[in-house]
Amino acid sequence: MNTKTAVMTGILGLAGVAHFSRPNLFDSIVPPRLGNPRFWTYTSGIAELGCAGLLANPTTRRFGGVASAALMVGVFPANIYTVIKQWDNPKGRAIACARLPLQIPLVWASAAIAAEAD
C-alpha cells in the first residue's frame, strides 16, 4: 500500500469511527431537508468505513477509490450547508469555508488511487 492509499484509508477510517463516537457533531451539519440527521450520520459513517476497507484490500482498491471519490463529492453539500449555517459566526464561517477546498485533494487522491490500482 502506497502512502496516498494509506493516508486516504486512515482519513476515511478515522472519520467513519468519529461518526459513531461523536454523532452530534455530524448531525449538526446534515441539511434539514434530508430528514433524520442521525440516519445520515450513521449512513455516512458506514460508507466511510466501507471505503476504508475497500481501499485497504488490494483486490478491491480500484472500486474503493471510485467509491471514495463519489463519497467525497456526495458529502460536499453538507460542507456548503455548514458555511451557510455558520455565516453569522466569523470563526465558524472561516473554518467552514476552509473545509470547502479540502474536498478537492480528497476527490483527486481517491480517483488517483482507483486509476493506479492493479
Secondary structure, 3 states (H helix, E strand, C coil): CCHHHHHHHHHHHHHHHHHHHCHHHHHCCCCHHHCCHHHHHHHHHHHHHHHHHHHHCCCCHHHHHHHHHHHHHHCHHHHHHHHHHCCCCHHHHHHHHHHHHHHHHHHHHHHHHHHHCC
